Amino acid sequence: MDITELETPAVLLDLDIAEKNLQTYQQACSKYKKSLWPMVKTHKSSYLLKKQMELGAEGFLCGTIDECEMAVAAGAGKVMYAYPPANPQNIARLAALAHKADVIIRIDHLDVAHMLESAAEKEGITFFYSIIVDMDFHRFGIAPSKVVAFAQEMQQFSHLKFFGISTHPGQVYGCTTQEERQYVAKLETETMGNVAADLKAAGFADFFVTSGSTPTFAMTVGHPEIQIYHPGNYIYHDAIQIALGSATEADCSLSVLATIISHPSENVFLCDAGAKCLGLDQGAHGSAAVTGFGIVKKHPELTVYGLSEEVGKIKVNGTTSLKIGDKIQIIPNHSCSSANLTSWLVGIRNDIVTEQIPVDVRGNTKQKKTF
């Protein structure tokens, strides 16, 4: 089936481009003897996680416990939970999972450590932990100057084992120039390198430094300070990555297929893909580099300037051949959000539909079974 025969809206995944993206990042890690632990929250798909594992991913960073459980069920031996858990029910699920795989939990406060220690002792397991370092993003984390003291306090816990230090250079998504992006990448390697050196000087050894984002990956993967990388968006890329300069349109594997359904005025068209497909995201951390709500492929004269729930508003800048009934492909601003808004991706090669790919861990599935 050709994509022009599909019902719309539909979320398309160009498998040739996605596989090339996966191979490019895996090859870079292999070249520099780094370990790739992709962030699962981008795709939330066991099918795509297995693809990453087949290519050499050695572990996974997960944004939800559902993702952790899916990764282990798919065969992953190491999973890192990205955020500190402080809910006993959530910790219980992680403890149960620790019987099957190495579970590494990111933490930045002793209160969480006490909760993890209690659960691990009760369950008879060991949790690994990674200390979150705040590299001026000011979301999670401990100031670099205080990491050694925190690591020393953590030695009181007999069921928690030090795995390493982690960070996320999320402020890169607010960059508008290459110079700003390079500054964040330099801050990432220097901050983590300095903290690692401080820990070694204090007697800590055999730990990992983990970090990474898609926009800073190419700028940092060759540096020795970081051993484990966590890009997520790289499998899809999107309009934000294009605006940041970390991808081109040819690197974007995910798009939303829509049909032009109205032409209310000379310079305005409406399509049948709105916020429930494209999302209202214009940069999770405040990007001023994106325009509108996506890029219309092969139509540089079009701007998606507004969205309602089911409808996209498109403005013509100049002239266009567009007409009612035409199908267009829109690269979303943030592909992670768009992928999370559908239960299925339509896998294509050369505009021919080849398979359906389930997005099978996008909801709080366990909640249905626990109350």
N, C-alpha and C positions, 0 to 999 in steps of 0.2 A: 504494500500500500504506500502511495506517495503521501507526503505530509499534507498536500492540498486536499486530500480526501478525509482528513481528520475532522471530527467535531471540535469546535472551539468554545472556550479557551482550552488550551492544552499546554502542559509544561514539557518541553522537548529537551532531551539530552543527546547531543552529538557525541557518540561513543568514540569516534576516531580522535576528536579533540580532547575528550576527557582522558582517554588512555595515554595520549601524548603528554598531557599535563602531569599525570601520575608518574610516567617514566622519566620526565625531565627532572622532577624534584627528587625522585629516588636515585637517579644516576648522579645528581649533584652530591647527595649525602654519601653515596658509595665512593665517589671520587675523593672526598675529603675525610673518609672514614668516620662519618657521623651516623647516628641512629635516627631514623625517621619514625616518629610517633604522631601520626596525623590527628587533628582535632575532628572528632566524629560529628559534632553538632552541625557541621556544614551540610552533610548529606543524610544523616540519620537512616542509613540504609545498610542492612546486612549484606546485600548483594555487592555494594560498592566497597564496603569494608573488606570483604574477602578479596576483591580485586587489589586493594592496597596491600593486603597481607601477602598475596601471591607474588607481588612485585618486590617485596622485601621489607615492608613495615614490620618493626620488631615489637611494637607496643602501640597503645592508643591513648590519647587524651580525650576524656569524655565530659560532656557538659551536664549530663543527667545520669542517674543511677540506672535507668532503663538502658541507656547506651552502654554503660559498663557491663551490664548483664548480657546484652546482645553480643558485645565483643568477645566475652569469655565463651559464650555458647558457640560462637563462630570459630573458636580455636585459639584466640589470643591468650598468651600466657602472662601478659603484663598489661594492666590498665591503670591509668592515673585519673583520679577524680579531680576536676579542675577547681572546685570550690570547697571551702571548709563546711562540713556537715555539722549541724547543731540540733538535729531532730532525732530523738532516739530510734524512731521507726526507720529513718533513712540509714542511720549507722548500723542498725541490725541487718539490713539488707546487704550493706557493704561487708559486714562481718561474715555473713553466710557465703558471700562471694569469695572471701579470702581463703576458704577451704579449697577452692578450685584454681586460683591464680594468684599472682602477686598483685595486691591492691595497694597502690600508692595514693595517699590523700594529701592534697595541698592544705597547709594550715598557716595561720598567722597569729594564733592566740592560745594561751595555755588553757583557757576554759574548754576549748574544743579538744585539746590533748587529753584532759582529764576524762572527758566523755568517751573518747576513743579507747583510752587505756582500760576503763571499766568494761566496755563492751568486748574488747579483745581478750581480757582476762576471763570473762564469763564464757566466751565462746571457745577459748583455748586456741587462739590464733595470734598471729603477729601482723600488725598493720605496718606498712612502710609509710614514711611521711616525707614530704618535700616542703621546705620553708619558702613561703612566698616573699619575694623581695620586691619592694616598691621602688621602681625606677622612675620616679617622678610622675607616674600616671595617677597615683592617689586614688586607687579603687580598693584593691586588696593589697596586703603586704606589710612588711616590716621595713623600716628605714635601713639602708645598707649598714650604717654605723652600729646598729643594734642587733644584727643577725647573729654574731658570735655569742653574745650574752644569751639570746633566746635559745640557740642551739645547746648551750651549756645547761640551761634550765631543763631542756627536753631530755637530758640524760637520766632524769629521775624515773622515767617510765620504762618498765622492763618489757612491755609488750608492744612498744613502738620502736621501730628501727629507722635510723636516719638514712634516707635515700639520696637527698641532695637539696639543691635550691632551684627555684623556678621563678620566672617572671613572664609578663606579657607586655610588649611594647604597644599597647593599645592606642597611645596618643598619635601613632603614625597615621591613623585614619583621619586625623584632623589636618594633616599636612596639605599644602597647596603647591609646593615646589619640590624639585628634586633635592635641593640643598637641605630643606627641612627634613625630608625623608632620610637623607644620609646622616643628618645630625642624630635622629632617633636611633638609627642602626648603630652608630658609634656609641651612643649612650648605652644601648643594650649590651654590647660586648664589653665596654669598659666597666660598667657597673657590675656585671656578673663576674667578670675577671677579677676585679678588686675584692669583691666579697669572698670569692673562692680562695684567693690568696690569704685573706684574713683568717678564714677558717683553717687553712692548712697551717698557718703560723701558730694557731691556737691548739694544734694537735689533732684536728679532724682529717681523716684520710678516706680514700675509697668512696667518694661520693660523686654524684653527677650534677652537672649544670644543665638545666633544661629551659628552653625559651623558644621564641619564634612567632612569627606572623608571616602571612604571605607577602606583604609589601616589603618587609626587611630581610626576607630569606636570602635572596641572591647577594645581598650586601654583607651578610654575616656568616654564611655557611662555610666560607673558607677560613674563618678565624678560629684559633684554637680554644678560645674561652668557653665555648658552648659545645656540649657533646650530643645532646638530644634536641631535635627540632620538632615543633608542633604547628606547622601550617595547616590550615583547614580549607580555606576558600580556593586554594590552588587547583582543586579538581574541576571547579566550575569557572572561576573568575567572574567578573561582572563589571558594571559601569563604574563603580567606585575604584576598582583596580585599574581600569583604563585611565581614569582621571588622575590616579596617583602615579601612573607611569610604570606600574609593575606588571601590566599585561596589555595586549592589543586586542582589537575586536576579534582577530583570528584565533586568539587563545580562549575565547569565551565559549564554553560548551553548552551552557544552559540558556534557554530562551523560552519566552512565552509566545505561543502561536495564537493570534487573534484575528477576527474578521472585522472589516470595516462595515458598520451597520447603519451609519447615518452621516449626512453631510449638511448640517444645519445652516452653515453660512460659507461664504466663499473660501475662507482660510481655515476652516475648522472641520475636522472629521471626528466621529466617535467610533470606538471599537468595543468589542465585547469582553475585554479583559480589564478589570479594575483593581482596586486595592486588595481584593481577596485573592488575586493572582500575583500582582507585582509588589504588593506591600507599599507602605507609605514612607519607607526608610530612605532618607537622603544622607545617610552616614551615621552609624551608631554613636560615634563619638564627635560628631559635629563637623562634617566635611563641607567646605564651601566650594569644593572643586567640581561637584556634580550639578548638572542642569536638568531640571524636570525629574521624571520618574522612570527613566530607562532610555536606552538607545534603540531606535528602530533600524534594524539591519537593512542595508542597501538603500536607505532613504535618509541621507544627511539633511534633507530639507524639512524633515519632520521633527517636532518636539512634543513629547508626552508632557503636557503642562498641567494636567489635573486628573484626579481619580475620584470617582465615587466607588461604592462597594463593587459593582459589577461592570462599570463602564470607564473607559479611558478617554480622555479628551486630548486630541492631537491638533497642534497648530502647524500650518504650512508656512514656511519661511521662503518665499519665492514661488516657484512653480512646481507642480507635481503631476504625475500620471495616475495618482491614486483615485480609486472609484469605489463605490459601494459594492460589496461582495468580494473585494480583494482580501487576501490573507497577508498578514505581516508578522514578522518575528521581532519581539522586543527583548533585548538584553536587560534584565532588571538591574536596578542600582545595587541591590544586595541579594545575591543569589541564595545565600543561606536562608533568608526569610522566605523567598519564593518557594524554595524546595520544601520548607516546613508547612506550606499552605496547601500541599497536595498529597494525596495518598499514593499516587503513581507518577513516575516519570515515563515519558514515551521515548524509548531508545531508538535513535535513528543513525543511519550511515548513508551519506550522499543523498539526503532528503528522503530516504526510504525507511519506513518503519520496520524495525527488526525485532523488537521485544518491549514488554512492559517491565519496569523496574519498580518494585515496591519501596516506598518510604515508610518502613515498618516500625520505627521507634520514635515517631514524632509526637506521640501523646503520652500522658501519664497512665500508661496501660495498667500498671500494678495497682493503682488506686481502685480500680473496679473490683479487685479481688480482696481488698483488705477492710472494707467497711460495708 
